[in-house]
Amino acid sequence: MLDLKLIRDNPEFVKAGIRKKQRDPALVDRVLEIDRRRREVVQEVERLRAEQNRASGEIAKLTGAAREQRIAGMREISSSLKTLEPDLRDVEAALQRALLELPNLPDESVPPGKGAAENVPVRHWGDKPRLDFKPLDHVETGARLGILDMERGAKVSGSRFYYLRGAGVLLEQALIRLGMDLLLAEGFTPVITPILVRPEIITGAWGGADLDEQQVYRIAGEELALIGTSEQALAGMYKEETLDEAQLPLRLAGLSWCFRREAGSYGKDVRGIYRVHQFDKLEMFSFTLPEASWEEHEHLVSLHERLLQQLGLHHRVVAVCGGDSSAPSAKTYDVETWMPARGEYGETSSVSNCTDFQARRLAIRVRRAKGTVYAHTLNGTAVATSRALVAVLENYQQKDGTVRVPDTLVPYMNGMKVITTAR
């Protein structure tokens, strides 16, 4: 969450950041109003407690009517405190909730804009594939090869679920292994995370005061929900802990299934496996010192770019505008890979610097020589298998309907160079 002192001291600065994210700046006024009420109640409670303490000390020195009068006054003070103390708890809870509803402030380098159409391209790599035939999309290619079965997935689980078979499974695992080997070489520690976490872990990582019911699958009757990404479980891993400065940067490679309701999504993104309810993902997550997080941000982006370059996939990096930024992000780059059948780029990674936003919400600090500070946290997709599969199947399809395996994946595919059937 945001620092309350920053909101008190610089409300217009905070409002400007809120506006840049296309959120309602009235949220800031609400925080300030609740904070004002809270301080008034705190002041009155403290005054009454001080009076109660003074009266308690004086009673022993009094006798007769003066003593009885002082005791009666103490009863009135006690009665007032019994009324005010619940009010104080309520207003403190209201303040906490109001603070949780505020998003992180965007960095000054974040471009203005309302949505994805206003994201700003930063750089490109490689060339679009030159296909001398009309490309099939990944659904048609996968079905013809028998490696992707959307129909049976829908029969068993509903829309936007699927089966992978044979070489499709090997291809997904090969992408994960290639990504994991890249991250291991960069000093990341592999972690398999829980996929069920407490709701406060998800809101601690993704923002908001409550779970986003448009995205999150909640477990009925349990205080648990399915993670949308291992970022959430990795962020919560060190909840309410203090890290030593010498441990940083602490880089984790989280492997997990991810689950998203994707309620309200529509259009071409819902065809095939580009936007699905369940997928496998290798996530990069870093805990850093505050002064090191911007350099780490660029590093994480470069790692996903390096993976795409190893796969020979044309891509671009875009700076995400304020209105398209997530709640916890101070700055985000999206890496978008060319997908021939779509005839456009599709996001394969989103890499964010969340500064101290998540760490404040989850109480993750760093012990330094001159005291403790909140850690900075960063996250980014190394491999989201569903979208990586789309990119490979569409870019490496051949005229005869087969799919050539990128050279870097052949060793992970037991030497398979061309996918001709599910087996």
Secondary structure, 3 states (H helix, E strand, C coil): CCCHHHHHHCHHHHHHHHHHCCCCCHHHHHHHHHHHHHHHHHHHHHHHHHHHHHHHHHHCCCCHHHHHHHHHHHHHHHHHHHHHHHHHHHHHHHHHHHHHCCCCCCCCCCCCCCCHHHCEEEEEECCCCCCCCCCCCHHHHHHHHCCEEHHHHHHHHCCCCCEECCHHHHHHHHHHHHHHHHHHHCCCEEEECCCEECHHHHHHHHCCCCCCCCCCCECCCCCCEECCCHHHHHHHCCCCCEEEHHHCCEEEEEEEEEECCCCCCCHHHHCCCCCCCEEEEEEEEEEECHHHHHHHHHHHHHHHHHHHHHCCCCEEEEECCHHHCCCCCCEEEEEEEEECCCCEEEEEEEEEECCCHHHHHHCCEEEECCEEEECEEEEEEEEEHHHHHHHHHHHCECCCCCEECCHHHHHHHCCCCEECCCC
